[in-house]
Amino acid sequence: MDPVSQVEVARQEWEEGSRRLEAAREDARRYRQLLELLDLVLDELRKRIGQTYTLRELVAVYGESDRWAHEVLEERATASGWPRDLTIVLAAAFDAYQRGAVDYEP
């Protein structure tokens, strides 16, 4: 898959993660847990990619994010049952973080 297509596919996944996160608002307890996890992933993402990056660079970090996010959440998350929510949290975190990319366009 060419780099442009990779970025577009990833952005679609990220947007879906944000939609699923918002859908969880109906369950206040679960939503709070998801937001806690989201904050942990965003914090780690800032450390890994910094403040100046492109969407392609963000997609590259996304490709390896399952591994490091699992480690971070296992170490720092207080919520139980987070492994089932890892996909949602990762996608939503990358969706939020993409807006800071130097080449971001809505």
Backbone hydrogen bonds in HBPLUS format (Angstrom, degrees):
<---DONOR---> <-ACCEPTOR-->    atom                        ^
c    i                          cat <-CA-CA->   ^        H-A-AA   ^      H-
h    n   atom  resd res      DA  || num        DHA   H-A  angle D-A-AA Bond
n    s   type  num  typ     dist DA aas  dist angle  dist       angle   num
A0006-GLN N   A0002-ASP O   3.01 MM   4  6.32 154.5  2.08 153.7 161.9     1
A0007-VAL N   A0003-PRO O   3.06 MM   4  6.28 156.2  2.11 146.7 151.8     2
A0008-GLU N   A0004-VAL O   3.06 MM   4  6.36 161.8  2.09 149.8 154.5     3
A0009-VAL N   A0005-SER O   2.90 MM   4  6.09 165.4  1.92 156.1 159.4     4
A0010-ALA N   A0006-GLN O   2.97 MM   4  6.06 164.2  1.99 146.9 151.9     5
A0011-ARG N   A0007-VAL O   2.89 MM   4  6.07 161.0  1.93 150.9 156.4     6
A0012-GLN N   A0008-GLU O   3.06 MM   4  6.28 149.9  2.15 144.1 151.7     7
A0013-GLU N   A0009-VAL O   3.06 MM   4  6.38 156.1  2.11 149.5 155.8     8
A0014-TRP N   A0010-ALA O   2.85 MM   4  6.15 158.2  1.90 154.8 161.3     9
A0015-GLU N   A0011-ARG O   2.95 MM   4  6.12 160.7  1.99 146.9 151.5    10
A0016-GLU N   A0012-GLN O   3.05 MM   4  6.23 154.1  2.11 144.2 151.2    11
A0017-GLY N   A0013-GLU O   2.98 MM   4  6.28 150.3  2.07 146.0 154.2    12
A0018-SER N   A0014-TRP O   3.04 MM   4  6.42 152.3  2.12 148.6 155.5    13
A0019-ARG N   A0015-GLU O   3.00 MM   4  6.31 153.8  2.07 146.5 153.7    14
A0020-ARG N   A0016-GLU O   2.93 MM   4  6.19 156.6  1.98 149.6 155.9    15
A0021-LEU N   A0017-GLY O   2.89 MM   4  6.10 149.8  1.99 144.6 153.4    16
A0022-GLU N   A0018-SER O   2.97 MM   4  6.19 163.2  1.99 149.3 153.0    17
A0023-ALA N   A0019-ARG O   2.94 MM   4  6.17 146.7  2.05 142.4 152.1    18
A0024-ALA N   A0021-LEU O   3.06 MM   3  5.28 141.2  2.22 102.1 113.3    19
A0025-ARG N   A0022-GLU O   3.10 MM   3  5.56 165.9  2.13 113.4 117.6    20
A0027-ASP N   A0024-ALA O   3.00 MM   3  5.74 157.6  2.05 123.3 128.5    21
A0031-TYR N   A0027-ASP O   2.87 MM   4  6.04 164.5  1.90 163.4 168.7    22
A0032-ARG N   A0028-ALA O   3.02 MM   4  6.18 158.2  2.07 147.1 151.9    23
A0033-GLN N   A0029-ARG O   3.10 MM   4  6.40 156.8  2.15 147.6 153.9    24
A0034-LEU N   A0030-ARG O   2.86 MM   4  6.16 158.3  1.91 153.9 160.0    25
A0035-LEU N   A0031-TYR O   2.93 MM   4  6.19 155.5  1.99 149.9 156.3    26
A0036-GLU N   A0032-ARG O   2.99 MM   4  6.27 149.0  2.09 144.7 153.0    27
A0037-LEU N   A0033-GLN O   3.02 MM   4  6.35 162.5  2.05 152.0 156.1    28
A0038-LEU N   A0034-LEU O   2.79 MM   4  6.00 156.1  1.84 148.5 156.2    29
A0039-ASP N   A0035-LEU O   2.96 MM   4  6.15 158.5  2.01 146.1 150.4    30
A0040-LEU N   A0036-GLU O   3.15 MM   4  6.49 154.6  2.22 146.6 153.1    31
A0041-VAL N   A0037-LEU O   2.97 MM   4  6.28 160.3  2.01 155.0 160.0    32
A0042-LEU N   A0038-LEU O   2.85 MM   4  6.06 165.0  1.87 156.2 160.7    33
A0043-ASP N   A0039-ASP O   2.96 MM   4  6.07 155.8  2.01 144.9 151.3    34
A0044-GLU N   A0040-LEU O   3.12 MM   4  6.37 159.3  2.16 144.8 149.8    35
A0045-LEU N   A0041-VAL O   2.82 MM   4  6.00 153.5  1.89 150.6 159.0    36
A0046-ARG N   A0042-LEU O   2.96 MM   4  6.18 155.0  2.02 148.9 154.0    37
A0047-LYS N   A0043-ASP O   3.30 MM   4  6.61 152.2  2.38 141.1 147.8    38
A0048-ARG N   A0044-GLU O   2.99 MM   4  6.24 150.2  2.08 147.8 156.2    39
A0049-ILE N   A0045-LEU O   2.94 MM   4  6.04 160.3  1.98 157.8 161.0    40
A0050-GLY N   A0046-ARG O   2.92 MM   4  5.02 142.4  2.06 125.6 136.2    41
A0102-VAL N   A0053-TYR O   2.85 MM  49  6.08 161.9  1.88 167.3 169.8    42
A0058-LEU N   A0054-THR O   3.02 MM   4  6.31 153.7  2.09 145.9 153.6    43
A0059-VAL N   A0055-LEU O   2.85 MM   4  6.12 152.3  1.93 149.7 157.1    44
A0060-ALA N   A0056-ARG O   3.01 MM   4  6.29 151.3  2.09 144.9 152.3    45
A0061-VAL N   A0057-GLU O   3.12 MM   4  6.45 154.6  2.18 146.4 152.4    46
A0062-TYR N   A0058-LEU O   2.90 MM   4  6.14 150.8  1.99 144.9 154.0    47
A0063-GLY N   A0059-VAL O   3.00 MM   4  6.27 144.4  2.13 145.3 153.7    48
A0064-GLU N   A0061-VAL O   3.16 MM   3  5.54 146.4  2.28 106.5 115.3    49
A0065-SER N   A0062-TYR O   3.11 MM   3  4.86 161.4  2.15 102.6 108.4    50
A0069-ALA N   A0065-SER O   2.82 MM   4  5.63 160.3  1.86 153.2 159.7    51
A0070-HIS N   A0066-ASP O   3.07 MM   4  5.96 155.0  2.14 138.1 145.0    52
A0071-GLU N   A0067-ARG O   3.23 MM   4  6.52 159.9  2.27 148.0 152.9    53
A0072-VAL N   A0068-TRP O   2.93 MM   4  6.16 162.9  1.96 150.6 155.1    54
A0073-LEU N   A0069-ALA O   2.86 MM   4  5.99 173.8  1.87 157.7 159.4    55
A0074-GLU N   A0070-HIS O   2.93 MM   4  5.92 155.4  1.99 145.3 152.9    56
A0075-GLU N   A0071-GLU O   3.07 MM   4  6.17 149.4  2.17 142.4 150.1    57
A0076-ARG N   A0072-VAL O   2.86 MM   4  5.97 156.0  1.91 153.0 159.8    58
A0077-ALA N   A0073-LEU O   2.91 MM   4  4.81 155.9  1.97 127.6 132.9    59
A0085-ASP N   A0082-TRP O   2.82 MM   3  5.17 143.5  1.95 114.5 126.1    60
A0086-LEU N   A0083-PRO O   3.34 MM   3  5.18 164.7  2.37 100.8 105.3    61
A0089-VAL N   A0085-ASP O   3.03 MM   4  6.21 173.3  2.03 164.5 166.3    62
A0090-LEU N   A0086-LEU O   2.88 MM   4  5.97 168.4  1.89 156.5 159.9    63
A0091-ALA N   A0087-THR O   3.09 MM   4  6.16 171.1  2.10 147.6 150.5    64
A0092-ALA N   A0088-ILE O   2.92 MM   4  6.08 164.5  1.95 153.0 157.9    65
A0093-ALA N   A0089-VAL O   2.90 MM   4  6.00 155.5  1.96 148.6 155.5    66
A0094-PHE N   A0090-LEU O   2.98 MM   4  6.23 166.0  2.00 157.6 160.6    67
A0095-ASP N   A0091-ALA O   2.86 MM   4  6.03 148.4  1.96 144.6 154.4    68
A0096-ALA N   A0092-ALA O   3.01 MM   4  6.23 159.4  2.05 146.6 150.9    69
A0097-TYR N   A0093-ALA O   2.89 MM   4  6.09 160.3  1.93 148.8 155.1    70
A0098-GLN N   A0094-PHE O   2.91 MM   4  5.88 141.5  2.06 143.9 151.2    71
A0100-GLY N   A0097-TYR O   3.08 MM   3  5.82 166.8  2.10 121.9 126.0    72
A0101-ALA N   A0098-GLN O   3.03 MM   3  5.39 167.5  2.05 115.5 119.3    73
A0104-TYR N   A0101-ALA O   3.14 MM   3  5.08 166.0  2.16 112.2 111.4    74
